[in-house]
Amino acid sequence: MGEVIGLIRVMPGEVISDKKLYKMMEDIKNVIKPPAKVGRIDIKNIAFGLKGLDVTILVPDSAGGLDPVVAKITKIENVDSAEVTDVGRI
């Protein structure tokens, strides 16, 4: 069995403070449980002060893909959407 690596774009519903953005990052790290692993989280400037997060996740093939991870992330406070933007296998 291999592993799936995915990039998930996480967006707040509005322009939020950096403090709330960093809290979102910590909440994402706390929500992701083994066997899934957080690779890295990058802050991306989108437009007009709006910032999003690019979250890299590593999941074993047997874990059911990235959909359960996305479902958990969308339940976090200040998260408006979470979308898989890239997937690969390693």
N, C-alpha and C positions, 0 to 999 in steps of 0.2 A: 504494500500500500504506500502511496505517496502522500504528499501534503498539498493543500490548495493555499495559495497566497492571494489575498484580495485587497483592493483599495476601496475604501468606503468614504464617500464624501458626506460629511455631516454638516447640516446647515441649521442655524437658528432662524426663528421666524422674523427677527428684526435685528437691527444693530444693537449689540449688547456690549457691556463693558469688558475690558480685558480680564477683570476679576471673575466675572461670570463665565467667560470663555475658558479660563484655566480650571474653574470648577467643573465645567463640562468635561474637560480632559481627564480630570481625576475620577469623575463618575464613570466615564467610559472604561478606564483601567479597572475600576472596581466591579463593573458589571460583567466583563469578559472573564469567564471561568475556564479552567482546563477542561477539555484538551485544547481549546482555542488559546492563542497567545497574541498579545498586542506587540507588533514589531516596532512601530513608531507612530507618533502623532505630530503632524505638521499643521501650523496655522497658515491658511491661504487667504490673501486679500482678494475679495471678489469684486466689489464695486462700491463706490461712495461710502466707505467706512464699514461696509458689511464684510465680516470675516467668517470663513468656514474652517472645518477641520478635515484633513485628509488622514484617515486612520488605516494603517496597514495591519492586516490580521492574517495569522497563519493558523490553518485548521487542518487536521487530518482528514483524508478522504472519507473515512468511516464515520465522521462526526455529523454528516448530513449537510455539508456545504456552509455557505455564509448566511443563508436566510434566517436561521435562529439568532445569529449574532446581530443582524440588522434589526430584527424584531425587538431585541433587548435594548439596543441603542435608541430606538425611536421613543422608548418610554422614559428616557431621561429628561429631567427638567430643562427647559429652554431649547430642546431639540425639536425642530419643525419637520425635518426630513433627514433620512439616511438612505443613500443610494449606492449600490455597488457600481463603481465606474471602471474597474479593471480586475480581471481574474487570470491567474496563471497557475501552472502546476510545477512543483519542484520535487 
